[in-house]
Amino acid sequence: MDQTLHWANPVGGYAMRDSDMNPDKNTYCGPIPIITHVHGLNSWAHSDGWTESWYLPKANNIDPTYAKIGSKYEYFRREYEKQFGNSQG
């Protein structure tokens, strides 16, 4: 991954989780952040796959210093719950 672009940056911890300023110049080898976005899909904002609403897979071997969710993840999760009730994630 080109870490100089604005991207989901788990390595940056919560302070730099949505950043183009990753101080770690080592090659990022995962875990791969997840965000689903379909171009042209007519959907609610909470389901549109915003860049900052990424999350990491649930795994036991993720470095505890990594951010596990993007800065907008909780906001859009709450918006979904307002409309549809409790979510699974």
N, C-alpha and C positions, 0 to 999 in steps of 0.2 A: 504494500500500500504506500502511496505517496503521502507521507506524513506532513508535508508542507501545505497541503490543501485543508480546507475546513472539513473536518471529518469527525466521526464518533471516535473519541480518543480515550479508551478505558485506561491506558497507561498513565494519563495525566491526573488520575484521581478525580475526585469530585470538583476540585477547583478549576481544572482545565479539561473537563470531559467533552466539551464541544468546542474544539480548538484547532487553530491552524498554527499553533505555536508550540508544538511538541518538542521539549528539550531533549528527549531521548532520540538520538539519531540512529540507533540500532534498528534493523529491519523488524517490523512488527509481524509476529507469526501467530497471532490469535490470543484468545478466542475472537471469532469474527462477530462484530456487532450485527444485530438483526433489526431491520426496519423494512416493512413492506409498503411499496407505493406503486400504484398502477396509473400510468399516464392516461388521461382521458376518462377516468372513472368518475362518475358523479357520486360523491360520498360526503358524509358529514366530516367536519374538520377533525374530530377525534379519531376518525378511521382513515385519514388520508396519508399517513406515513410521513409525518414531518421529520425533517433532518435531525432535529434535536430530541426526538422521542424514541430513540433506539434503546435496545436492551441487549444484554449478553445472555447466552443460553444458560440454563440452570445446570451447573456442573460443579463437582467437588474440588477441582484442581485449578480454580481461578485464583490468581494472586490476590490476597486480601487488600492490597493497596489500590487495585484497579477500581474505577467507577463501574458500576453494574448497570446503570441506567443513564440516559441522556437528561439534560436539564428540563425538557418539556414532557418527559414520560409521565410523571405523576399528575401533571395538569390535565393531559389528555385522558389519562385513566379515570380521573374524577369526572371529567365531562361525559365520558362513556357511561359511567355508573349513574349519573344523574338521569340519563335518558333510558338506560336499559336495566338498571339494577346492578347488583354486585358482579364483578368480573372474576375470571379465573386466574388472572395474573397480575 
